[in-house]
């Protein structure tokens, strides 16, 4: 399948798949979307929630990303963990890894003004698959080359970044079966965030037990969804 690197509206790069009219990130801004959908609505929301619990002493976070892709969400999460001095165990699932020559054309390090961490971004892509790797004192990364329907984690993660390709091209990734796996993988109180807002997606989440809310979407998108596992 043909793949093209392009510049999104906020100046950051993404990968376009012309045959599907699909891209790895929003054409309205890859970095903007990552911060809005996954960092603010997922990572920061969870940390805010536990900080409000007087009995909580949690200073570490376990995150599952559905669609590791370009590594943008992982890299931004690394930067945020470093700022906040939070320890992250990050698992990124990807069936079809981005090619090395494509990674070289991605401009996230420069756009995020994170040149001091260029080696970290490189390592995220070159490190071995299916092995837990220590990226820094605050960040462990496990990349799993795996299809989403093969995920069988139970009560493992605090946050899920659900960043699969859209339901128009891959409807099998947005089913009750997949969201049941996500529900099982989350700890009670865990959060799943996604850029999607289709009614069928929301209903699938609710059917398996999630409490779902619509949120304002990132630039170019009216709404998105956030789901919480409020019970076992």
HELIX and SHEET records of a PDB file:
HELIX    1   1 UNK A   30  UNK A   33  1                                   4    
HELIX    2   2 UNK A   34  UNK A   44  3                                  11    
HELIX    3   3 UNK A   45  UNK A   51  1                                   7    
HELIX    4   4 UNK A   72  UNK A   84  1                                  13    
HELIX    5   5 UNK A  100  UNK A  103  1                                   4    
HELIX    6   6 UNK A  108  UNK A  111  1                                   4    
HELIX    7   7 UNK A  115  UNK A  117  5                                   3    
HELIX    8   8 UNK A  118  UNK A  126  1                                   9    
HELIX    9   9 UNK A  148  UNK A  150  5                                   3    
HELIX   10  10 UNK A  171  UNK A  173  5                                   3    
HELIX   11  11 UNK A  176  UNK A  185  1                                  10    
HELIX   12  12 UNK A  199  UNK A  208  1                                  10    
SHEET    1   A 3 UNK A   4  UNK A   7  0                                        
SHEET    2   A 3 UNK A  13  UNK A  17 -1                                        
SHEET    3   A 3 UNK A  22  UNK A  23 -1                                        
SHEET    1   B 8 UNK A 132  UNK A 136  0                                        
SHEET    2   B 8 UNK A 139  UNK A 144 -1                                        
SHEET    3   B 8 UNK A  87  UNK A  93  1                                        
SHEET    4   B 8 UNK A  60  UNK A  66  1                                        
SHEET    5   B 8 UNK A 157  UNK A 162  1                                        
SHEET    6   B 8 UNK A 186  UNK A 194  1                                        
SHEET    7   B 8 UNK A 223  UNK A 228 -1                                        
SHEET    8   B 8 UNK A 211  UNK A 216 -1                                        
END                                                                             
